[in-house]
Amino acid sequence: MNKKSLLFAALIAVVMTSCRSALSVVPQATNTVASVSFNDLNLQRKDYIVLNTISAEATLTAHFSESTVKIEDPNGGFSMAWNKNKKSGEWEPANIKGIVCLGYLSNDYDELLLNIPPYPHWIVRRLAIYRLINAAKVAGGDGIIEPVVSTNIEQGTSRRDIVYRTTVSAKVVKIKPDGK
């Protein structure tokens, strides 16, 4: 492994393990949806309808340098950068444009983070889940079952650019009203 590759790998490791400190609030929209497996669904088959399978996708481009991590939504929804504080060594949000839309499944929702970490793989996953939840609402669903999340990471146009693409799919469930 040459020196440049080793330096880049070390930079990625630092970015992935850096502290989550922030000096400003990142504009964000958050939604959650209950997700259960068929085994955990505590209903009889006559109590719900599986409407259809839906999917959603999100793509982000990340640019890494020694003191900055910048992500961009190619659709123009938002862009954001984190600068490394020279004194503390912590990553701080900067140059925030648009609203970061984050979605959570019930099994991966810990808390509402006011501090968005500089981890593009985390953000692209949440963006794809946000879009899936909106698609489930449009389809008339009360929840989803058996979500599948898949993330691909590819080299971008330069050696410091990485493209993150996440696809999420799930079956939409509509619970029948009482007495029907």
N, C-alpha and C positions, 0 to 999 in steps of 0.2 A: 504494500500500500504506500503510495507516495505521500510526501508531506502535505500537499494540498488536500488530498482525500482525507487524510487523518485529521487535519485542521477542520475541515467541513463536518466530519463525523463528530468531532468534539464540540463544535458549535451547536449542532443539532441536539446533542446530549445536554448541553447547558440550557438551551431553550426549553427542552422538555422537562427539566428539573428545577427551573428557576422559581422563585417565590411569586406569589400571586398578589402583589401589592398594587394598589391603584390610587391615583390622586384625583381622578374624576369619575363620574358615573357614566357608564356606557349606555346610550339609549337602546332599549331592547324590548321585545315583545316575547312573552313566554306562554306556552300552552302545554297541557299534559293530557294524556288519555290512558285509561285503564287497559292494560294488556294482560291477558291470561291465556294459558294453554287450554286445550279441550278438556284435559283432566281436571284442571282447577276451576273450570266454569261450573259453578254450583247450580246449574239449571238443567232441567230435563230438555231433551231435544225439541219438544213441542213448545217450549217457552221462548225460543228465539229463532230468528231467521238469519242465515248467512247470506248477505246481499250479493257480494262479489269480492274479488281480489283487487286491491288497488296498489299502486306504487307511486313513489315520488323520488326525485333525484335532486342532488345539490352538487355543485362544483365550485371549488375555490382555488385560487392561485395564490401561492405564498412565495414571498421573496425573502431570503435570509441574508443578512450581513452580520458583521461582528457586533454592531450596536443597535440594529433594528430588525424587527420581524414585521413584515407588511402582508396583509391578506386582502384579496379583492374578490368580490362576487362578479363574475363575468357578465351577469345580467344587469349590473349597476345598482343592485339593491343596497349595498353597503361596501365600505372599505375601512380598514382600520390598521393602525400600526402600533407597535410597542417599541419604546426606546429603552435601552438599558441605562439605568441611573449610574453615573460614573462613581458616585460616592458610596451608595448602598449595594450596587450590583443587582438591584431588583429591576424587573421589567414593569414599565408603566405605560398605560394606554396613551396614545397620542393620535392626532390627525384622524378623528372619528368622523365618518360621513355616512349618513343614512341610519337605519335602525337594524340592529342585529336581531333576527328572529330565531328563537330557540325553542325547540320542542323536546319533551321528555316522555318516555314511557314510564309507567308506574314503577317498574322494577329498576330504573336507573336514575330516579329523581331523588337526590339527597336534600337539596335546599336550593332556594333561588340565589344564584350567584350574582352579586352586584359587581363582582370583580371577574371579568372575563379573562381566562388565562391565554397566554400567547401560544396556544396549541391548535394549529389549523385542523388537525384530524378530529379534535373534540368539537370544534365549531361546525365543521361540515356535517358531522353526524347529527348534531342538534338541529341544523337547518333543514336537513332532509326529513327528520322526524316531524318538525314543525309543519312542513308541507304535506306530509302524510296525514297528520291530524286534521288539517284543513280539508283535505280531500275526503276524509272519512265523514266530516261534518256535512260537506256538500252532498255526499252520497246518502245522507239520512241515517247514518250509523250512530249507535249508542256507545260503541267501543270497537276494539279490534282484537283479533286473536291471531296467534302464531306469527308475530312479526319477524321478518328476516332482514338483517342489516348487513350490507356489504360495502366495504370501502376499498377503493383502489388508489394507490399512490404512484404517480408517474413523474418522470423528469420533465421539466418545463422547457421553455425556449432557451434558457441559459443554465449554467451549472448551479446557480444559486436559486433557481425557480423550481418549485415543486407544485404539481397539480394534484389536488385531492378531490375524489369523486365518490360520493356515497349514494347508494340506492337502497331504499327501504320499501318492503312490500308486506302486506298483511291482508287478512280477510276481514271485511266489515261486518259487524254483528248488529242487528236490530232486535231489541228485546220487545216481545209482544206485550201489549197492555194487559192488565189484570182482567180476567173474565173473557178473554177472546181466544 
